[in-house]
Amino acid sequence: MENIKLIKVLRSLSSKEMKSFSEFISSPYFNRSGLVISLFNCLSKYHPDFKNRNLTIEKIFLKVFPNQEYNYHKINNVISDLYKLTEKFIVQMYFEKGEYYIERNILRELRHRGLSGLFEQRVASYTKKLLERNIKDEDYYYYLYELTDEYLWYHPGKNPNSDLNILQTEFDHFLKFALIRLLRFYTLMIYQRNQNNIKYNFSFITEIANYVDKHDFKEIPSIEIFNTILKLLQSKESKYYEKLWKLKEKHFNELNGDVQRLLYVHLTDFAAYMVNFKGNTDYNNDLFKIYREMLEINFHTPDNFRFPELMNIVKISCRVKEYEFAKEVFKRFEPGLNEEDRINVSGFCLGVICYSEGNYNEAIEYLSRANFKNFIFRVQVKILLLKSFYLLNLAEQVYQMIDTFKHYIAREQSLLQEHRDAYLDFLNCMIRLNKIKNEPGKKEYELVKLKKDAEMISYNPFLIKTWLIDELNSI
């Protein structure tokens, strides 16, 4: 029973929300069924895990319908009714959190009911509340647009041919909202295209970018930020990266949480690009600084993190030799991993730590447990395993890993072509390096030629080129 959708929703509710839900279904306005209340009372005893041998549909039936013969359809109907109420409840919670949504609907109802005095009082108080809002994001301009739109429908009937600039004001608010939203769309689409090789239609991107460049939007941080991100993604020039850092420092507290997160995403994306594709490992320090800052301000916590973020924090911490920091973060966040992710993520993180500290046998043991579906993670595991086999002088395992890796590259459609080419060049160099290292009679000219070929690898995903050149120089 624990896997039915009703239980999944109830499991997501906090203890406080469960109490509110109990009050919600006890209200005759929302529910008149005593059976539904009885079912909830039975189930609530098992919150929050809902794992108990007594939690079976047959036993729950006996508590809801005492002294009756079991009937699946009867209890299923009550379960369905309670589930529908959970949907209404979570929607109600959303409405209560969205004070601006409520304001718009109050204004609309007051206008429709002809309550002019109350409408104008509400417009005045709502306008004041909006203008005092610290965060001037796309929602801010959309709320102003909605408020002006309500007033536009109200005003002509009360004061014809006056305040004719209202329409222009409404248009200006909507334009600012639309510009922020479109710029955010374009930055996300370019980012996804670069990350996952997805093709998008970038209609109007040139026109929008040119319009923003020709007008002064410095009073709207979100437009300036997303325009800078767009230029950074398109040009990969460090001047836009530096500008984005400055905008973050200046406007961070004026942005909503989503935009703050996107700022971090694009700062890390460019820093990672400079490391992985330009070979500038100094940016590893920037990456570590960003991740540590996100932890310090609780952007990542054991309650809200995504497992790729934990993997990146551990990986970057190890790159800058902050091993104890990596171990502390992993220890803090590991208990919050989902069961289905735990083996893979733990294997990767512990494998990276062991590899970075030179414990290659342990690294292989941990990394061998990681079997991700995502191609980005699979590639990283294969690279680390290959390097570990090589550093342990396990020549045969190196050749086997190279063969496995090549077959994976051939069938994985999500890889960008430039990445695919870089991996194949790296693997071909690894065959030759493994031969030079482990077979007698190696010749100096072969090593020199291999160094030149390694330098010719065009991209450096996950530092494969940097590592290969360092290894060749150490021979």
N, C-alpha and C positions, 0 to 999 in steps of 0.2 A: 504493500500500500504506500510505502514511502516514496515511490517514484511517480505517483499520480500528480497531475498538475496542481491540484488543490494543495497538497503537501508542499510542493516546491515553492508556491507563493507564501504559504504560512511560514516556511523555514526562512524566507528572506526578511520577515518582519522582526524587528527588535522587540524586546520585552515591553517597552513603552508602547510600541505600535500595536502589539497584541492586545494590550489593555484598551487602547482606543478602539480597536476593531470590535472588541467585546461590547463596548458601549454603542458602537455604530450599529451592530446587528440587533441590539436590544431596543433600538428606537423603532417604534411602529411606523415612522415615516419611511424607513428603508426596508424593514422586514416585519412580517406578521406571522412568520412560521416558528412555532415553538420547537419543531423538529430540527430546524437549522441551528437554533441556539443550543439545543441538546447535543447535536453533533459537534459543534465548536467546543463546548465544554469538555467533551470526551477527548478531542484531539489536542486541546491546548495543554493538557497535562504532559504531553510528550515534547513540547517546545523546549529548546530550539532544534534538537537533532532529529526528532521523530524516528528514533531507532529503538524499537522495543519488541520483544516477542509477542506481546499482547496487542500490538498495533496491526491487526489484520481486519479485513473488511467484515469477516464473520463475527468477530468479537465486538467490533464497533456497532454492528447491526443490533446485537443483543442489548447494548446499552441505550441505543436510540429507540429501539422497538422491543422493550422487555416483554417476555412471555409470548413472543410471536415466532412463528416458524420463519426461518431464514428465507429472504426473498431479495435476490441481487438487484432487481430493478427498483425496488422500494428504496433501498439505501443509496443506490446510484443516483436516483432523482434528488435526494437530499444533498448528496455530495455536490451534484451539479448546481443546485441552488446556492449552496454556500460558496462555491467557486465564483459564481456570478457576482456575489456580494463582495468577494475579495477584489474583483476588478473595479467595482464601483468605489470601493474604499481607497485603493491606491490612486485612482483618478482624483478622488476628493482630496487626498493628501497633496497631490500635485497642485490642485487649484489653490489650496490654502497657502502653499509656498509661493505661488505666483501672484503676488499682490497686484502687479501691474495688469495682469490678465483680468483679475477681478474688477479693477478700476474701470477698464474699458467697458465691461459688461454692465456695471452699475450705471455708467453714463448713458449707455444705449437704452437701458430700461427706463431711466428717468426721462430721457428725451421722448421715447415712445409713449409714455404715460402723461406727457404734457406737464411735467412737474418742473417748470422753468426755473423757479427760484432755487430749488434744490440742485438742479442741473448746473446752474452757474456757480453756486457755492462749491460744488464738487469739482468743476473744471478749475477753479481758482486754487483749491487745496492740492489737486493732483498736479497741476502745472508747477506749483511751488516745490512739491516733493521731487518731481523730475529734475528741475533745474538745480536742486541741491544735491543731486546724485553725483557721487565722486567718480564713478566709472562711466565714461562717455564712449561706450562701445556701440556695436551695431544694434543691440537691443534698445539702447537709449534713444537712438534716432528713429527706430521703428515705433517705439512707444510715443514719441513726439508726433510722428506721422499719424498714428491712430487717434491720438488726442485731437489733433488739428482736424482730422477727417470727421470725427464726431461733431466738432464745433462747426465745421463747414455745413453739415446737414442741418444743424440747429439754427445757425445765425440768420440766413436769408429770410426765414419765416418771421423772425422777431424784429430784425432791423434791415429791411431791404436796401440794396444799393449802398451799403456802407462796409467798411473794412474789406475792400476788394482785394487786398494783398494776402488774404488768408489762403487762397489757392496757391499762390507762389510759395508761401511759407510751407504749406503741406508738401508741395513738390520738392522743395529744397531738403526737407527732412527725409523724404523717401529716397532722393538721389544719394544722400550721404549713406543711408542704410544700404542701398543697392551697391554702391561702390565698395564698401567694406565687405559685403557678402560675396561679390564677384571676385574681388582680389583674393579673398580667402579660398574660394573655390579653385581659382587658377593655381595658387600655391600648393594646395593639397593635390590637385591633379598632376602637376609636374613632379611633385615629390613621389606620388604613387607610381607614376610612369618610370621614374628613375630607379625606384626600389624594386618594383615587381614587374617591370616590362609590360605595362598595360597601355593600350592605345586609347587616347581620348580626343574628342573634337574640341579644339580651343577657339571656338567662335568668339569674336570680338576682343580677344586678348590684346591685340595690338592697339585697337581703338581705345580701350579702357586705359591701358598703360599710358598712351599718349595724352589722353584727357587729364589724367592725374598729374602727369609731369608738367602740363601747361598751367595748372591751377595751384594755388597755395592752400594746402590742407594741413599746415603745421599745427593748427589748433585742434586737429582731430588725430590723436596719436595712433589709433588703429589703422587709419588709412596710410599714414607714413610708415608704420611698421610693416604692414602687408605689402606695400609697394617696394619697400627695401628687401623684403624676403623674396618677392618676385624677381627683382633684379639679381639678387644673390643666386637664386636657382638657375636663372637663365645665363648668367655670365661667369659664375664661379670666381668672381674677383674678390680679393680679400678686403678691398675698401668698403664693400657693402657688409661684409662680416663685421668689420670694425664699427661701422655705423650702427648695425643692429645691436651690438654690445652697448653702445652709448644710449640708444633708445630704450633698451631694457633698464639700464641704470636710472634713466631719467623718469620713465613713465610706468615702471613695473606696478606700482600700487594703484595706478589709474585703470588697470586692465582687469578683465574678469579672468577667472581661473582657466578657462579654455584657451584664451589668447596667451596667457602666461605660459601655459604648457607648450603651445605651438612655438613660442619664442625659444624655449629650451630645445625643442625638437630640431629647429632649423639651425640653431647655433651648433648643436652636436653633430648635425648632418654635415655641415660644412667642415667642421674640425675633423670629422672622420674621413671626409673626402680628401682633405689635405694629407692625412696620414696614409690612407689606403691607396690613393691614386697618384699623389704627388711625392710620397715618400718623406714628407716633412714631419718627423716624429715629435717635433717640439709641440705640435698641437695636441699630443697626448696629455700634456699638462693642462691645456684648456679643457679638454674633455673631463679630466678628473676634477678640475675646479667646478665645472658645471654640475656634475653629478653630486659632488659633496655639498654644493649650495642647495640643490634640490632636496637633499636629505635633511639639511639643517633647518629649512623652512617647512619641513613636513610635507613637501610635495609628493614624496614617496614615503609611505608608511606601511607597516605590515598589514594594514586593513585595506589599503587601496591600490597597492602596486600591481603591475603586470609583470609576468615572469621574464619577458625579454629585457625589461629595465634592470632587474636583478642581475641577469647574465652580463649585461653591458657594464654595470657598475663593478662587478667582480673582475671582468676582463680588463677594463681600463685601469683599475687600481693595481692590478698585477703588472701591467705594462710600465707603470711609473714606480714599481717596487714598493707599493704600499700594501704589503702582504697582510699585515695584521688588520688593516682597515677592511680589506676584502673579506677576511675571515669573520670579523665582527659583523659586517653587513649581512653576510650569508647566514650566520648563526641567528641573527635577529629576524630575518625575513623567511627563512626556510620553513618554519612551522605554518606559515600562511599559504603555502603552495597547495593547489588542488591535488587530490590523489592522482589524477591522470597525468599531471605535469611533474609530480615530485621526483620520480625516478630520473626522467630526462634532464630536468633542470639541475638537480643535485649532482648528477653524474657530470654534467658540463662544468658547473661551478667548481666542484672539488677537483675535477680533472685539470682545469685551468690553473688553479692554485698550485697543485702538485707539479704540473709541468713548469710553471714559472719559477718554482723553488728548486727545480732540477731533479725532482723525484719522478722519473719517467715511467718506471714500472707501475707505480701507484696511479699515475696519470692515465696510463692505458687501461688499467682496471676500471677506473671511474668512467672514462670516456666511452668505453665499450658498452656501458649501460644506457647511454644516451641514444635514443632512436627517434629523433624528431621527424615529424611529417614536413615541416617547413624547410624549404630548400636552403634558405640562408643559414639556418642552424646546422643542417646536415653537412653543408660544405665546411663549416668551421670545425666540426668534429673530425671530419676526414683529414683536414689539414693538420690538426693537432696530433692525431694518431700517426700520420705519416712521419711527422717530424720526430715524434717520440721513438718510433721504430728505428729511424735513422740514427738518432743520437745514442741508442743502445746497441748500435752495430748489428742490428737484426736484419741482415741483407735480404733474406728470402721474404720476410714479412713486408719489407719496403716494396719489393717488386709486386707482391700480391696486393698491397694497398694501392699502389699506382694503377694496377689493372682494374681494381674495383672502382676507383675514383674515375677513371676514364669512361667506364661503362655508364656510370651515373651521369657524367657530364653529357654524354651522347643522348640520353633519354630525357633529361630534365629540360622541359620547354620554357620554364620561367626564367632561366638564366639569360642575362643580357649577352649579346654576342661578344662584346669586348671583354666581359668577364670570362666567358667560355674560352676565348682565345688565350687569355692570360693564364687560366688554370692549365690548359693543355701545354702551353710553353713551359710552365713551371714543372709539370710532371715529366715532360721530356728531359728537362735539365736534371731532374732528380734521378732519372734512370742513369744518366751519365755520371752524376756525382756519386751515386751509390757504387757504380762500377769502379771509378777512380779510387774511392775510399777502401773498397773491400777486395779488389782483385789485384794480384801482384803485377809489377812491371808497368805501373802507371807512368805516363809520359808528361813532361812539363807542358809541351805545346797543347795537349788535350785540355789541361787545366786553364791555360790562357784563353783558348778558344771558348771554353764553357763560360768563363767570366764575361767575355764579350757578348755571348748569346744571352746571358742572364741580364746584362745591362739593357738589352734590346727588348725585354718584356715590357709591353706598353702600359700595363696597369698593375696595381699593387694591392689587390683586394686582400684584406686581413693580413697585410704585411708579408705576403709570400715572396715578393721580389726582394724586399729589405732583408728578410731572414736568409734567403738563398745567397745574396751577395756577401753578407756577413760571414756565413759559413764557408764560402769559397775563400774569402780573405784569411780565414783562420787556418786553412790547410798549409 
